[in-house]
Amino acid sequence: MLRSLSAVAALLLLGLCIQAQDLPPSFPKAPVGFDDGKAALVESLSDSRLDPSDLVERLFEDASIDEVCAFVLTHLLSDEIQALDTLLDCKGNLAKAEDLAALRKLLEGRKLRAQSVVTALGKMLDKRDLTPSQTAAWLYVRNFNARFIASALDRQSNGSRDLLADLAALSAKNKGADELFQRAFWEFDLRDSTRMAGGHYDLAQLVESLLELGVDSGVWAKAQNLGQAKDLSAEQRTLIAWGDAVLLAAKLDGRTSERDLVEAALDHFRRLARQGQGSETVLAAAVRRATLSTRWLRTGGAGVVGVYEGPWGGASPPTQSALELGSATGDEFAQGLNEAIKAHFGRGGRRMRMVLYDDGSARAMLSLETPLVYAADTPLGRGQSNWVLFEGRASAQGKSALLSLVFAGNNRPAVTEFELTGLALTSNGVFLAATVERAGAKPEELLLRRVGRNCPAR
């Protein structure tokens, strides 16, 4: 009897597994208030007659072979790879390609271009009879945010993909760090992710770019028509080391122009190029920058209030000292920045990264000590990562935030939801302070600082 019951239970479990695999794609559940373009996208698709292939082809329009290969390797489940293999007549070899170079070689050997793969992807989804909203959800969980999907459907200008294509061409021609910098950091405006042929003239954005690329002090001095790096003031040195682009831009405002700063930077990168240096670093940051408005952790494009990061858990943070600097800028901030604040943000261990949007939406990533295994149908893609992902809402005015775990799959991390109470965003935008409250744990103080938008998402 017991053996019979076990057999029945096994069959029921198998049925549940099959049913789960056959479930149509859906957007992850998030706390009430989270949106970031999702509601408008779903509404626009509710009466749409677009086939899944239409959505896929518009989303990947003008995509390079490398981008398509990376998507196949990272974001297709095993049964989807098999289906794609059949449609492309790759004779079972698609699943054997273990990296981008091997997959590109396979496709090129069969004279298959990026558009051929995109068309096959669309046909694969057509066979599943997905609705337009379900197709959008399929793309969303695979690291395309709702705003980008909507812009692709409306056939708006795709500055991100244009930048990736130009970077690939420049890299193929072995162009130096100076040309890469000009195209990716001067001619690409993160405020709306469009190309600005004459440059974007946003001083804070340029400062952010130079800080993340780690230019030497001579660039900052030359941009201000100072003789040498030693002529920088102590306050400027402090702000450069602290790395908040908005604070440093305010300090430089009136001392230099966007054009002067760019020319000083280009001279710096030309020197590196003559020495055969700098290109790899600039290219890696440039490629990541091109994806900031397309990926799930959207830190570029319209509506980004700020990106904040800092330690999670452990010793109590110097919150009071930080709040006392909450309205300070320029020299006042530099002079008041104490060692306790610097030490707090220099701590190792678990960290939290949080993005705030102007509609009250928020996304967060929390690092763990032990890596988790992710499936292809998640923004992180197939493989291991130390990050867990959250979506939710945040209101500085309401002094609260609530974020819930998304894309967990079979992983069961200890933190599945947390609330931030007493949330305070300082008037200068530099610090975010709050109390973390979650089930089964004591409240803990949290102190984050504003960081650059070109942050990794893995």
Order of alpha helices (4+ residues) and beta strands (2+ residues): alpha-alpha-alpha-alpha-alpha-alpha-alpha-alpha-alpha-alpha-alpha-beta-beta-alpha-alpha-alpha-alpha-alpha-alpha-beta-alpha-alpha-alpha-beta-beta-beta-beta-beta-beta-beta
